[in-house]
Amino acid sequence: FLLKRGWRPEWEDPKNATGGHFQVQLKPMAGGAQIDEYWNNVVLAMIGGTLEPYDMITGARLVDKISGGKAAGFIRIELWFSKYEDSTAVTALKKSMEKTMATRLDGSTHQGVKTE
């Protein structure tokens, strides 16, 4: 989990109460390197402030559902945000996340992912 300072990783936190999250579920066949690249892209964009609109992002989380007692066969990347009621900003953030995940470190792009 990567959160902005002062935020707690729970929906019960009043700062998260009016927010939501986007998620991308990735099957293991995507490959560990590809999953790492997607996660790194999200984290670097969050830290660097290039995911827009940056001010509504509250955190990012990587969830391993491949192993363990509750295995479901996928890895999930989540981007948490505030201000769910601002549909224009939410749509812009969703597009920004999809573009960020599809951009390689050298600036080229590959087949994009779709958020849920």
C-alpha positions, -999 to +999 in steps of 0.1 A: +000+000+000+012+035-008-008+063+008-006+100+011+006+112+044-022+113+070-045+089+052-054+055+066-058+024+043-095+019+052-128+031+038-139+040+073-113+068+074-134+100+069-110+112+043-119+081+022-156+081+028-165+101-003-140+084-025-136+053-046-110+032-064-102+019-099-089-016-102-071-036-128-071-074-124-042-091-141-039-129-147-005-145-139-001-153-176+006-115-181+040-123-165+057-110-135+078-085-154+046-070-170+028-068-137+058-052-121+060-026-149+023-017-144+027-014-107+059+007-110+042+030-135+014+037-112+036+043-081+061+065-100+033+085-115+017+089-081+049+100-065+058+122-094+024+139-096+018+129-132-015+111-127-041+138-132-060+152-114-033+145-088-050+162-059-077+136-057-054+105-055-052+091-020-033+059-025-024+028-045-025-008-035-012-041-050-033-071-040-020-107-045-049-130-051-027-157-067-015-175-036-027-180+000-059-192+015-082-170-006-065-175-039-086-162-069-059-164-096-051-128-102-031-097-091-051-065-086-038-030-088-060-004-072-058+034-073-078+050-045-092+085-048-114+111-031-143+131-046-162+103-062-191+127-069-169+148-093-176+126-124-155+148-147-124+144-125-131+107-120-132+101-157-100+121-163-082+101-135-094+068-150-080+078-185-048+090-169-043+057-150-049+037-182-025+058-201+001+056-173-001+018-172+003+015-210+034+037-212+068+021-210+097+038-193+113+046-227+081+066-236+067+040-260+033+025-254+020-011-255-015-025-254-034-007-228-053-020-198-089-011-188-098-002-153-130-013-136 
